[in-house]
Amino acid sequence: MATLTVLRFPDERLRTKASDVSEVNDDIRKIVDDMFDTMYEENGVGLAATQVNIHQRIVVMDVSSDEEKTPLEIWKEALSNVM
């Protein structure tokens, strides 16, 4: 996994319209993994792909306080509580 370069305001690339993700494949999974690494390196709780100059509708976030659970586990738990 890799840490990506984060674009900072007022970088005009932040205004680029992101495209839909048509298929979740290995390339998208790698982007997501790299985005999580970048977000944690920046001590953030969320990161949009456009912020790392990838203009696709992808966002990662981790607002967990439980370090034993991964963000995906917490997301599944949150969805099960509303369904």
C-alpha angles and dihedrals in degrees: 000000000000140000112239128212112260117221115227130208128294090034106128092217087074087071093059113119111242121229127227121265105242097187135014102227136150092283092056091045090054091049090052092048091049091047091053090050090049094046092051091046088054091046089239134146097213141018133187120212091237088063088064094043095260106125101205127108098262127132132175127195140170117191094157122132091191108086090190092069127065119229090252092055091050091048091051089049092050092049092049089055093057099040 
